[in-house]
Amino acid sequence: MDSVFLLIDIFILKIILLLMPQEGLILKKIIKFFKILKRRIDILNAEAELKFILEKK
């Protein structure tokens, strides 16, 4: 669920980036940060799911 909200945030930041080209570099860094954060959350979720599955057996 958190990943969905992060994707929405990234989408909104991309729209802002298109509207404000003079501050594009800062926004590109923010978008990159959110993408890395999303990837990390996805990895943690996958680890938690795998642990849950393995404990169930």
Secondary structure, 3 states (H helix, E strand, C coil): CHHHHHHHHHHHHHHHHHHCHHHHHHHHHHHHHHHHHHHHHHHHHHHHHHHHHHHHC
